[in-house]
């Protein structure tokens, strides 16, 4: 069965650079969630989208923006990167209205900022 | 805002031993979910508990939710090296449709052979 696809899997950037992370949800899933997991930390919710509209916002820094496209894939754009942005970024997808545990997580993108 | 507290933070057990991981919520839970994560990898869904007093088992892993729906435990019987990893409890951020998840800080389990 198809799973959530994230690209790239690994990314190394320097401070003040920009990065774009991509998420391709499971086919027919219309809702996408982004989470950030710092080293040794729990995943923190950043932002979610349903039908290309932002559905909820968590602890996403103002330097980050995200959007969902008509094919339901989503991109997380990160600017003015800081060392503290080094983390594993997860995307999860679900059908709108599904219970939270029915979010399927991607393998994550590991971002390293040097 | 709701918080999930897990204990212990880390655990080292000998292969074949039993162990328990706890997760306590600051508020009544709509649902409590257990995930396993290998270092640097994605989250694997283990179990979901919704009703007070509910207990579910899968292979050698049993999860329980207390009657007040504020505390859950994950019990592993006769641990094996394959059980090693980070165990995270998760819960609904809100009772709204499309809600995101909040997580505990995780328990790192090591199983020595």
Interface residues (C-beta under 8 A of the other chain):
Chain A: X31 X33 X35 X41 X42 X43 X44 X45 X48 X50 X55 X56 X58 X88 X90 X92 X94 X96 X97 X99 X100 X101 X103 X105 X106 X107 X108 X110
Chain B: X4 X31 X33 X40 X41 X42 X43 X45 X48 X88 X90 X91 X92 X93 X96 X97 X98 X99 X100 X101 X102 X103 X104 X105 X106
